[in-house]
Amino acid sequence: MEQHLPLLPILSDASRLRDAIAVDCEMVRVGRGRKALARVCLVDWDERVLLHSFVAPPAPVVDYETQHSGVTAACLEGAPSFEAVREAVGALVCGRALVGHALANDLKALALRHPAELLVDTQALLWGAGRRTGLKALANELLGWAIQGGTHHPAEDALASLRLLKWYLALGTPPPRREECALHAAAPRAPPTDAPGCTLREAGDAPRAEWALTLAWSTVGVKDLLEWFDAEARCGAAVELRFGRTLAKEERQLIHKTAQALSLSTVSEGIGEERAIRVLSADAPKSAPRPWQVHHLARLITLRAREHPSSTLTSTACSLRMPTFDELQELLLQQEEPLPAQYEHLQSLREYAQKTFRRAYTSPQTVPQLLPSVEQDVARLQSACQRRGMIMYGLPS
């Protein structure tokens, strides 16, 4: 069902594009490895919503993936059948240009075939080397529009892909994306003017221990910069390279993988959009290891949040993203600091963790004596989740 989506002459056909329709779909999980359409939206060139409908899945739902899809069981009560929605979508898009981001996924979800010459995939446009092509990243960088802050909404995502197409038609390929990073040295040093692919963000030749850099982002650029940092670290001219806090997950993975190949250590720190990476030399001071109790509590809280969302999150916050396992451990360590705004809905979970910490350190029981009951609770919850067909993503074994 997946179709090849090339760049086509339709991009220069203004009359056909004025008749274009943007589409976005949201899915739910109906079985191990299987997903089904649960929500679809169509938006026309003038940004009017032509169709917005929930869809009754063809099989029982085992995971609504509400934190991403925004779909709950209540949303699908009385929803029209897949066949009815597919027919309505087909009638609206027939003979018209169809716009979407990673459009093959939407066509597959709808089991819809559409003439290749009428497909415009905004992810496949020429956005420039080193640029993240995810819808959220492009909308934020080029449109200044922060979408997908909590759940995905198909009307918002369809409109974002449409506005990205309009931006591209008006301005063409944007200049290379640049990311900020900072070089730290043990003592003041001369400006690192030879850092490959980088420019200095501050003028001046006076030695200093920290230099702010801007990197023209690309896979090759990251490799060249880390190789340069490794050479600088070996001669004592640098101890740390800290990358900016705007990197996507796959970009952070690129840094970790490249650093590992050079035998450099890396540390991830921060929560959500504030997460950053430190690339360290052999002489750099290392962070203290996390208390082993935090690992157990983070595991328990993650399972409780998945098994009992109504008791741990507010009804409006159930659609918000849970932090990753590493982020949750950092949140637990920040016992007294206010939670970041995007994680305020986890306050009840943190209060539970704090009570457990207090019990562990004030009761006659020692922590090793307490943890078997925690482990039993974890095992019980995990077993219940497995019976419901839920898959525990991102949890340590």
Secondary structure, 3 states (H helix, E strand, C coil): CCCCCCCCHHHHCHHHHCCCEEEEEEEEEEECCEEEEEEEEEEECCCCEEEEEECECCCCCCECCHHHHCCCCHHHCCCCEHHHHHHHHHHHHCCCCEEECCHHHHHHHHCCCCCHHHEEEHHHCCCCCCCCCCHHHHHHHHHCCCCCCCCCCHHHHHHHHHHHHHHHHHHCCCCCCEEEEEEEEEEEECCCCCCCCEEECCCCCCCEEEEEEEEECCHHHHHHHHHHHHHHHHCCCCCEEEECCCCCHHHHHHHHHHHHHCCCEEEEECCHHHCEEEEECCCCCCCCCCCHHHHHHHHHHHHHHHHCHHHHCCCCCCCCCCCCHHHHHHHHHCCCCCCCHHHHHHHHHHHHHHHHHHHHHHCCCCHHHHHHHHHHHHHHHHHHHHHCCCCCCCCCC
